[in-house]
């Protein structure tokens, strides 16, 4: 679908049994609904993830356990976090919204598969971006090397597809095909991203960057929501609307994530301050600033054309902001969320039934820097 873009002027597994009828759904407005859904998703999928990872040969198993924060590099148990579980929570919330609690219960394996694919992309992204910190600990490639990190990521992707291929649920076949297509789109988005990094600042358009961001981030969130609907036996129109909802929410997520990548507090992000600017990443706020036509845009292009110097990072961040990049990203994130709300209403007209999805969508765009 074509859309107009406003340029800125001045973001073998073991199943876990879950309850299907007696657990109340969190309601929008409770204040903690997203946290409850994320915790519930993590509790549901972690046993499936651990069992799947436990089937890997060593050292792939040891590397994966380190990546998820369940072991230290020496193999001793760790209490690190394994991520927010946004994507598996979306699978389960979409299943519940379109098919009720019983559908959520049977979608746990699919939710784990989506989380495995997400972590496969993280392992590979860290290698390509040379990021040294994730989830407040050294990234896998810095500990085990590039080769082991890449192979561990490949293994996680294979585990994800196997989980769905072995799932006796009737939706498993459609889900594995959709997830495989999503991986291809993710790879295309990552390829576009790396190609943009090699381009001069003035050679990248905002439309290209938005398309890249949707492929890299929106595609998997859309896939997560669509798979949840598939496991609820939803119709084609509802599945398509769930995919569109996830994509819009995913692009909003990426816009906010890009803002955090520039102005985020390292104590909260787990990454060095200004890491995206140091790497000269052409994130959405940066490209919006570069294409703003303002005097600050020309200054930013000159700054981005020279190698990284630590003392310039704060100045670059201020220049992006003066050129309108931060305001544009935050405005666009709100606009994408409005579109997401429209899509979820198409699939789930009852706002109460859609409460979980709405709470998660709000959560991903309300993270602070």
C-alpha positions, -999 to +999 in steps of 0.1 A: +000+000+000+013+034-009+012+061+017+023+097+019+052+108+041+055+142+056+090+154+057+100+172+090+103+210+090+124+219+119+118+070+163+116-323+215+099-296+236+080-300+268+047-282+269+036-262+300+000-266+310-018-232+314-052-223+327-078-217+300-110-204+316-106-190+352-078-164+348-093-129+343-080-108+314-062-076+323-083-045+314-070-014+298-067+014+323-056-009+352-022+006+349-004-028+351-021-047+323+009-048+300+032-059+328+009-087+337+006-099+301+044-098+297+050-117+329+024-142+320+038-147+285+073-151+299+061-177+324+043-196+297+070-196+270+102-200+291+097-237+298+092-243+261+122-222+252+144-240+278+133-274+266+140-265+230+174-250+237+182-280+259+179-302+227+207-283+211+242-299+210+269-283+231+283-257+226+253-243+208+232-249+239+257-232+262+258-201+239+221-199+237+217-202+275+241-174+279+223-152+254+190-157+272+206-148+305+201-182+321+238-191+324+271-173+327+298-178+301+313-205+322+281-225+323+271-217+359+235-206+365+226-170+361+196-149+370+198-125+340+167-113+322+158-129+289+140-099+274+106-083+278+087-111+259+068-085+238+065-107+207+053-139+225+029-118+245+015-104+213+010-140+200-009-150+231-029-117+233-039-120+196-050-155+201-071-145+231-086-115+214-098-135+184-105-168+201-107-165+238-085-179+266-086-214+252-069-202+220-042-185+241-034-218+258-028-237+226-007-209+211+022-212+236+044-232+213+039-207+185+047-179+209+079-196+218+088-200+182+083-163+175+106-155+205+133-178+191+132-161+158+135-127+175+165-139+194+181-153+163+179-118+148+194-102+180+224-125+178+231-117+142+224-080+146+249-077+174+276-092+152+268-070+122+264-038+143+294-047+166+272-040+196+291-050+228+263-049+253+228-064+254+205-068+284+232-053+306+258-079+298+284-085+271+270-096+238+275-132+226+300-124+199+322-105+224+324-136+246+323-165+222+334-149+189+316-141+157+314-176+143+298-191+174+273-162+177+262-166+141+258-204+144+239-201+176+215-177+159+211-201+130+203-229+155+176-207+172+159-201+139+159-238+131+144-245+165+116-221+159+106-237+126+109-272+142+086-262+170+059-252+146+065-281+122+060-306+150+030-288+165-001-310+161-024-279+161-040-275+127-026-239+124+010-252+127+015-256+089+002-221+081+021-206+110+055-222+099+050-209+064+042-174+076+071-174+100+095-185+072+083-157+050+088-133+078+124-144+083+130-137+046+115-102+050+136-096+081+167-106+061+157-082+033+152-054+058+186-061+074+203-061+040+187-027+033+198-014+066+235-024+061+234-010+025+221+023+039+250+024+064+274+024+034+256+052+017+264+089+021+241+108+044+224+126+015+217+094-004+191+079+020+155+088+018+129+088+045+106+065+025+134+039+022+142+041+059+106+036+069+103+006+045+135-009+060+122-003+095+089-020+088+107-050+074+132-053+102+108-047+131+072-044+120+072-077+101+079-099+131+053-081+153+028-084+125+037-121+121+033-126+159-002-112+159-012-130+127+000-163+141-020-158+173-051-152+151-043-184+131-043-204+163-077-189+172-090-202+138-097-166+128-108-158+092-085-144+065-097-108+070-090-110+108-056-125+103-047-098+078-059-071+102-039-086+130-008-085+108-014-049+099-019-040+135+014-056+145+032-039+116+019-005+126+027-011+162+061-024+152+070+007+133+059+028+163+081+006+184+111+012+161+105+049+160+106+050+198+135+026+200+155+048+176+148+078+199+160+058+229+191+047+208+201+084+207+188+099+239+183+069+261+198+064+296+224+036+295+213+026+330+179+017+315+188+006+280+219-015+289+237+000+259+263+028+258+250+063+254+248+075+218+258+040+204+237+045+173+253+079+166+288+066+172+281+039+147+267+065+123+235+046+120+209+061+098+181+056+122+147+072+116+152+104+136+186+109+120+172+105+084+143+127+093+167+153+105+190+149+074+161+154+050+145+183+069+160+210+047+170+230+078+205+245+084+209+219+112+204+192+085+235+204+066+254+205+098+244+170+107+254+157+073+289+172+078+291+156+112+280+122+100+306+123+072+336+122+096+347+093+118+333+089+153+348+110+181+334+106+216+334+142+223+310+150+194+282+126+204+262+151+225+266+177+198+253+153+171+223+144+193+215+181+198+219+187+161+194+159+153+170+174+177+174+209+163+167+196+128+134+182+140+143+145+141+132+138+176+099+156+174+092+139+140+099+104+153+076+109+183+048+123+162+051+095+137+051+069+165+017+084+177+004+083+141+014+047+136-003+037+169-035+054+157-034+032+126-027+002+147-059+009+168-079+011+136-066-023+124-073-040+157-108-026+157-114-043+123-104-077+137-118-074+172-147-049+174-152-055+211-127-032+230-128-054+260-117-085+241-090-064+224-078-051+258-046-071+259-035-061+225-042-025+232-023-026+265+008-041+248+006-016+219+005+012+244+034-003+263+058-004+233+053+032+226+054+045+262+089+035+270+109+065+283+144+075+275 
